[in-house]
Amino acid sequence: MRRHWLPSLRSLLPLHRVSTLSLSSTSQLMDRSIPEPPPLKRRRSYEENVVTPELSSDQSSRPGQWAEPNSTQSNVSWSCVGGASTPGPQVKVLHRAWESCCRADVCPPGVSRGRGRRWDFSVLSYNILSQQLLEENLYLYRHAPPHVLRWELRLHNLIREITQLHADIVCLQEVQHDHYESHIKAALHTLGYHCEYKKRTGSKPDGCVVAFRTCRFSLVSSNPVEFFRPGDALLDRDNVGLVVLLRPLGTDWSLCVANTHLLYNPRRGDVKLAQLAVLLAEVARMSRLPDGSATPVLLCGDFNSTPWSPLYHFLTNGRLDCRGLTIGAVSGQEFPSRGHRLLSVPLWSHTLGINQQCQYEGEDSSRPAVVVNNRAVISHTLRLWSSYKHRLNPDGRSEVTTCHSHTAITVDYILYTPVLGGRGLQLLGKLSLVGERELEEVNGLPNQHHPSDHLPLLATFRLHH
């Protein structure tokens, strides 16, 4: 009988983060333009593409520290090393650079502070890959040796990554309920986080977590959002969201944080849009302040939609004309799309109690709504920007947030409301993404260093009030 081991919580905690300095500078603010989609291709298996990792002298000599940028060096390279020893050949460690997004006093991850009428903090969004879903879809991970896919190793590396990235707010998706109760919740508490969890409805095993450091924020309110509505033919799936209102300690300000994992099915864009409408209605309600204004918003998660898709355009532009749009084209996951039925008009039933502006019926918005002249147009009143550009410099290759044996695309986002009228979020920096080529060089995802088929997204913000 094969024996399984579970690492003790104590064995997970003495972990290190490693950094080196880069001479490149990325001081420009993000470009909100939507790139053209590249053709998707079926990924090959590359089990033999393994090499021995090499660490620079800086990496080997400075464990457990972040190198702070100075006036001439604004990038910090990050590599996730120091995981549990594993059998078999070693693969390279994936290197990701810390990019400054402005010329302000930029803080590296884990160094955040409040000063005056502004508050600096960091946020992590990460689909950690449910073990049950992994085992039900092993064909997606044929590139990975079996020991890499075992939960014991993945758990160790997952807690190590979260420890290294040291974010003030953590949004996790695909958090399996039994693993959350037995290990993840306790580990996060030991690291100083308070956790809010919402399991998917029905028999689905996983859910979403929003965690925050209690030394930085307090919880004002928390509201789980279920997208399943009994008797509704469109909202018949078990996906969920979680919306929390946080208060920076020592202030009377607030910050609305939403986390979700939308339906995967590439050919049911109608379901995704309806789920998103429900989430946006709840965000609009939770972010509304007593004086009629609105608190800044962070919207994180796995949206199962690409940056050139109509759904992403709807999120970042606030308006979508559904006329002539097929349900398979909404998410951009398939190119060309294979769901050919047109979106219905109106998209969702009036019995849902949500109008075309993605607000609950009868509720006034503090933000000006996009004018809607017909029932085929949906809109929302949040002004959302993406923390990432979705193209790599200097060659313009597509950034990748998820990679397995069948595909390598972007579906994960950290969206935020920018500063407007003196209130909002200013993007200070982010942990850069990589392209498909870099992921092939480390034998894809997951591997012995990286426990999920998604990459963690990390960004720092300045909250202006």
C-alpha positions in Angstrom: 0.0 0.0 0.0 1.4 3.4 -1.0 2.0 5.7 2.0 1.0 9.3 1.8 2.7 12.0 3.9 1.2 15.4 4.9 3.7 18.1 5.8 3.1 19.6 9.3 2.3 23.2 9.4 5.6 23.8 11.2 7.5 22.3 8.2 5.7 24.7 5.8 6.7 27.9 7.4 10.5 28.3 7.4 10.5 29.3 3.7 12.6 31.9 1.9 12.1 34.4 -0.8 15.0 35.2 -3.2 15.6 38.3 -5.3 18.1 39.8 -7.8 18.2 43.2 -9.3 17.6 44.0 -13.0 18.8 47.1 -14.8 15.7 47.5 -17.0 13.1 50.1 -16.2 9.3 50.0 -16.7 8.1 53.3 -15.6 5.3 53.8 -18.0 1.7 53.5 -16.9 -0.3 50.5 -18.3 -1.7 50.6 -21.9 -5.4 49.8 -21.9 -5.5 48.9 -25.6 -6.8 45.4 -26.4 -4.4 43.3 -28.4 -5.4 41.1 -31.4 -5.8 37.4 -30.6 -3.1 35.1 -31.7 -4.2 31.7 -33.0 -4.6 29.1 -30.3 -2.7 25.9 -30.7 -2.7 22.5 -29.1 0.2 22.2 -26.7 2.8 19.4 -27.1 4.1 17.2 -24.4 7.6 18.0 -23.4 8.5 15.6 -20.6 12.2 15.4 -21.6 12.7 19.2 -21.7 14.3 19.4 -18.3 17.5 21.0 -17.2 19.4 21.7 -14.0 18.5 25.0 -12.4 21.2 27.6 -12.2 21.2 30.4 -9.6 23.1 33.6 -9.9 25.5 34.6 -7.2 23.0 37.2 -5.9 20.3 34.5 -5.6 22.5 32.1 -3.7 23.9 34.7 -1.3 20.8 36.6 -0.3 18.1 34.2 0.8 15.0 35.5 2.5 15.2 39.1 1.4 13.7 41.5 -1.1 16.1 43.9 -2.8 14.5 47.3 -2.8 14.7 49.3 -6.0 16.8 52.4 -5.9 16.9 55.4 -8.1 18.6 53.6 -11.0 17.2 50.1 -10.7 13.4 49.7 -10.7 12.9 46.0 -11.4 13.2 43.1 -8.9 13.5 39.6 -10.4 11.5 37.0 -8.5 12.1 33.3 -8.5 10.2 30.7 -6.5 12.9 28.4 -5.1 13.6 26.4 -2.1 10.7 23.9 -2.4 10.6 20.4 -1.1 13.1 18.0 -2.6 11.6 15.7 -5.3 12.8 12.7 -7.2 13.6 12.7 -10.9 15.3 15.4 -13.1 15.4 19.0 -12.0 13.7 21.8 -14.0 14.5 25.4 -14.3 13.0 27.9 -12.0 10.7 30.4 -13.6 12.0 34.0 -13.3 9.6 36.9 -13.1 10.6 40.6 -12.8 9.1 43.1 -10.5 8.0 46.1 -12.6 7.4 49.6 -11.4 4.4 51.3 -13.0 5.1 54.9 -12.0 7.9 57.1 -10.8 6.5 57.4 -7.3 8.0 56.1 -4.1 7.4 52.4 -5.2 7.3 49.7 -2.5 8.3 46.1 -3.4 5.8 43.3 -2.4 5.4 42.9 1.3 6.5 46.5 2.1 3.4 48.6 2.4 2.4 51.6 4.5 -0.1 54.3 5.1 0.8 58.0 5.0 -1.5 61.0 5.0 -4.5 60.4 2.8 -3.0 57.5 0.9 -2.4 53.8 1.8 -0.1 51.4 0.1 -0.8 47.7 -0.1 -0.4 44.6 -2.2 -2.8 42.1 -3.6 -2.4 38.5 -4.8 -4.8 36.6 -7.1 -4.2 32.9 -7.7 -6.1 29.9 -9.0 -4.4 27.2 -7.0 -5.8 24.2 -8.9 -8.2 22.0 -7.0 -6.7 18.5 -6.5 -10.0 16.8 -7.3 -10.3 18.7 -10.6 -6.7 17.9 -11.4 -7.3 14.2 -10.9 -10.5 14.3 -13.0 -8.6 16.0 -15.9 -5.2 14.2 -15.9 -5.0 14.4 -19.7 -4.3 18.1 -19.3 -1.1 17.3 -17.3 0.5 14.5 -19.2 3.7 16.6 -19.5 4.2 16.5 -15.7 5.7 13.5 -13.9 3.3 11.9 -11.4 5.0 13.0 -8.2 4.6 16.7 -9.3 0.8 16.3 -9.2 0.6 14.9 -5.7 -1.2 17.1 -3.3 1.5 16.8 -0.6 4.1 18.5 -2.8 1.7 21.0 -4.3 0.5 22.1 -0.8 4.1 22.6 0.4 4.9 24.7 -2.6 1.6 26.6 -2.5 2.2 27.7 1.1 5.8 28.6 0.2 4.7 30.8 -2.7 2.1 32.6 -0.6 4.7 33.2 2.1 7.2 34.5 -0.3 4.8 36.8 -2.1 3.7 38.2 1.2 0.6 40.1 -0.1 -1.7 42.1 2.2 -4.8 40.8 0.4 -5.0 37.3 -1.1 -7.7 36.1 -3.5 -7.6 32.4 -4.2 -9.7 30.3 -6.6 -10.2 26.5 -6.8 -9.7 26.1 -3.1 -10.9 22.6 -2.3 -13.1 22.6 0.7 -11.5 19.7 2.6 -8.0 21.0 2.0 -9.1 24.5 3.1 -10.4 23.1 6.4 -7.5 20.7 7.0 -4.5 22.8 6.0 -4.9 26.0 4.0 -7.0 28.0 6.5 -4.7 27.1 9.4 -1.6 28.0 7.4 -3.0 31.4 6.4 -4.0 32.1 9.9 -0.5 31.3 11.1 0.8 33.8 8.5 -1.4 36.5 9.9 -4.4 36.4 7.6 -8.1 36.4 8.4 -10.0 34.2 5.8 -13.4 34.4 4.2 -14.4 31.3 2.1 -17.3 30.5 -0.2 -17.7 27.0 -1.5 -19.3 26.4 -4.9 -22.9 25.3 -4.7 -24.1 21.8 -5.4 -21.6 19.0 -5.2 -18.6 21.0 -6.5 -15.6 20.5 -4.3 -13.9 23.9 -4.4 -14.5 27.6 -3.9 -13.1 31.1 -3.4 -11.1 32.6 -0.6 -10.4 36.3 0.3 -7.8 36.6 3.0 -6.2 39.8 4.4 -3.5 40.6 6.9 -5.1 41.6 10.2 -2.2 43.9 10.9 -3.2 46.0 7.9 -7.0 45.7 7.4 -10.2 44.9 9.4 -13.3 43.3 8.0 -16.4 45.6 7.6 -18.7 43.1 5.8 -18.5 40.0 3.7 -21.1 38.7 1.3 -20.9 35.4 -0.7 -22.5 35.5 -4.1 -24.1 32.4 -5.6 -24.7 32.4 -9.4 -27.0 29.4 -9.3 -30.7 30.5 -9.3 -33.3 27.7 -9.1 -35.6 27.7 -12.1 -33.4 30.0 -14.2 -32.4 28.2 -17.4 -29.4 30.5 -17.8 -28.0 30.7 -14.2 -28.0 27.0 -13.7 -24.2 26.5 -12.9 -22.5 26.3 -9.5 -19.9 29.0 -9.8 -19.7 31.6 -7.0 -18.1 34.9 -6.0 -17.1 36.6 -2.8 -17.3 40.3 -2.1 -15.8 41.9 1.1 -15.5 45.4 2.4 -12.2 46.1 4.2 -11.0 49.0 6.2 -7.3 50.0 6.4 -6.4 50.1 10.1 -6.3 53.5 11.7 -8.6 55.1 9.0 -12.3 55.5 8.3 -11.8 54.5 4.6 -13.0 51.4 2.9 -12.0 49.2 0.0 -14.3 46.7 -1.8 -12.6 43.5 -2.9 -14.3 40.9 -5.1 -13.1 37.5 -6.0 -14.7 35.0 -8.5 -14.2 32.1 -10.8 -16.6 32.2 -13.7 -17.8 29.2 -15.7 -15.1 27.5 -17.9 -17.3 26.3 -20.8 -15.9 28.2 -23.8 -19.3 27.9 -25.7 -21.5 29.3 -23.0 -20.6 33.0 -23.0 -24.2 33.8 -22.2 -23.9 32.1 -18.9 -20.6 33.9 -18.1 -22.1 37.3 -18.9 -25.1 36.6 -16.6 -22.8 35.4 -13.8 -20.8 38.6 -14.2 -23.9 40.8 -14.1 -24.8 39.2 -10.7 -21.3 39.8 -9.4 -21.2 43.4 -10.7 -24.6 44.2 -9.1 -23.3 43.0 -5.7 -20.1 45.0 -6.1 -22.1 48.1 -6.9 -24.2 47.6 -3.8 -21.3 46.8 -1.5 -19.1 49.7 -2.7 -21.8 52.3 -2.3 -21.1 54.6 0.6 -23.8 56.3 2.8 -23.1 59.7 1.2 -23.9 58.3 -2.3 -20.2 58.1 -3.4 -18.4 54.8 -4.0 -15.4 53.2 -2.4 -12.5 52.0 -4.6 -12.9 48.5 -6.0 -10.6 45.5 -6.7 -12.0 42.8 -8.9 -9.8 39.6 -8.9 -10.2 36.1 -10.2 -10.3 33.6 -13.0 -12.7 35.0 -15.6 -12.2 32.2 -18.2 -12.0 34.9 -20.8 -9.1 36.3 -22.8 -7.9 39.9 -23.1 -9.2 40.3 -26.6 -12.7 38.9 -25.8 -16.0 40.7 -25.8 -16.4 39.8 -22.1 -13.0 41.5 -21.2 -14.1 44.5 -23.4 -17.3 44.7 -21.4 -15.4 44.7 -18.1 -12.8 47.3 -19.0 -15.0 49.6 -21.2 -18.3 49.3 -19.3 -20.5 48.5 -22.3 -21.3 45.6 -24.7 -23.6 45.4 -27.7 -24.8 41.9 -27.8 -26.4 42.1 -31.3 -24.9 39.6 -33.7 -22.6 38.1 -31.0 -22.5 34.3 -30.7 -22.3 32.6 -27.3 -19.0 30.9 -28.3 -17.3 34.2 -29.2 -17.9 35.9 -25.8 -14.9 34.5 -23.9 -12.3 34.2 -26.7 -11.1 30.9 -25.4 -11.7 29.2 -28.7 -10.4 30.7 -32.0 -12.4 30.3 -34.1 -15.3 29.8 -31.7 -17.6 26.8 -32.0 -20.7 28.0 -30.2 -22.7 29.6 -33.0 -26.0 30.4 -31.3 -26.6 34.2 -31.0 -26.9 35.8 -27.6 -30.6 36.3 -26.7 -32.0 39.8 -26.1 -32.5 40.6 -23.3 -29.7 38.4 -22.1 -31.1 37.6 -18.7 -34.6 37.4 -17.3 -36.2 40.4 -15.5 -37.1 38.1 -12.7 -33.4 38.2 -11.7 -34.0 41.7 -10.4 -30.9 43.1 -12.2 -31.2 45.8 -14.9 -29.1 46.3 -18.0 -26.7 48.5 -16.1 -25.8 45.4 -13.9 -27.5 47.0 -10.8 -30.2 45.7 -8.6 -33.6 47.2 -9.7 -34.5 50.3 -7.8 -31.0 51.1 -6.7 -29.4 54.4 -7.7 -25.7 54.4 -8.7 -23.1 56.9 -7.4 -21.4 56.7 -10.8 -22.8 58.0 -14.1 -24.3 55.1 -16.1 -23.5 54.4 -19.7 -26.5 55.4 -21.8 -28.4 52.4 -23.1 -30.8 52.9 -26.0 -31.9 49.3 -26.6 -32.2 46.0 -24.8 -29.3 44.5 -26.7 -26.8 46.7 -24.9 -25.6 45.9 -21.4 -23.4 48.2 -19.3 -21.9 48.7 -15.8 -20.9 51.8 -13.9 -17.5 50.7 -12.6 -14.5 52.1 -14.3 -12.1 49.1 -14.3 -8.5 49.0 -15.5 -6.3 45.9 -15.7 -3.1 45.7 -13.8 -1.4 43.9 -16.7 -0.9 45.0 -20.4 -1.3 41.4 -21.8 1.7 41.8 -24.1 5.3 41.3 -23.3 8.0 43.8 -23.9 9.8 44.1 -26.3 8.5 41.5 -28.7 4.8 41.8 -28.1 4.2 38.2 -27.4 1.1 37.3 -25.4 1.3 37.1 -21.6 0.2 33.8 -20.2 -1.5 33.2 -16.8 -2.5 29.6 -17.3 -0.7 26.8 -19.1 -1.3 23.0 -19.4 -1.0 20.4 -22.2 -3.8 21.9 -24.3 -3.4 25.7 -24.1 -1.4 28.7 -22.8 -3.5 31.9 -22.5 -4.5 34.7 -20.1 -7.7 34.3 -18.2 -6.8 35.7 -14.7 -7.0 39.4 -13.9 -6.5 42.0 -11.1 -8.9 44.8 -12.1 -9.2 48.1 -10.2 -10.9 51.4 -10.2 -8.3 54.2 -10.9 -8.1 57.5 -9.1 -11.0 59.8 -10.1 -11.9 63.0 -8.3 -9.2 62.3 -5.7 -10.4 58.8 -4.7 -9.3 55.5 -6.2 -6.4 53.1 -6.7 -3.1 53.9 -8.3 -1.1 51.0 -9.7 2.4 51.1 -8.3 3.9 47.9 -9.5 3.4 44.3 -10.5 5.1 41.0 -10.7 5.6 40.5 -14.4 4.1 37.6 -16.4 5.9 35.4 -19.0 5.1 33.9 -22.3 4.6 30.4 -23.6 8.2 30.0 -24.5 9.4 30.7 -20.9 6.8 28.2 -19.6 8.0 25.5 -22.0 11.6 26.0 -20.7 10.4 25.1 -17.2 8.4 22.0 -18.4 5.0 23.8 -18.2 2.7 24.0 -15.3 2.4 22.6 -12.7 6.0 21.5 -12.1 8.2 20.7 -9.2 8.6 24.4 -8.2 5.2 25.8 -9.3 2.1 23.9 -7.8 -0.7 25.1 -10.1 -1.5 25.3 -13.8 -2.0 29.1 -13.2 0.6 31.7 -12.3 0.0 34.0 -9.3 -0.7 37.6 -10.1 0.7 40.2 -7.7 0.3 44.0 -7.8 0.9 46.9 -5.4 -1.5 49.8 -5.2 -1.8 53.2 -3.5 -5.3 53.9 -2.1 -6.1 57.6 -2.5 -8.9 59.0 -0.3 
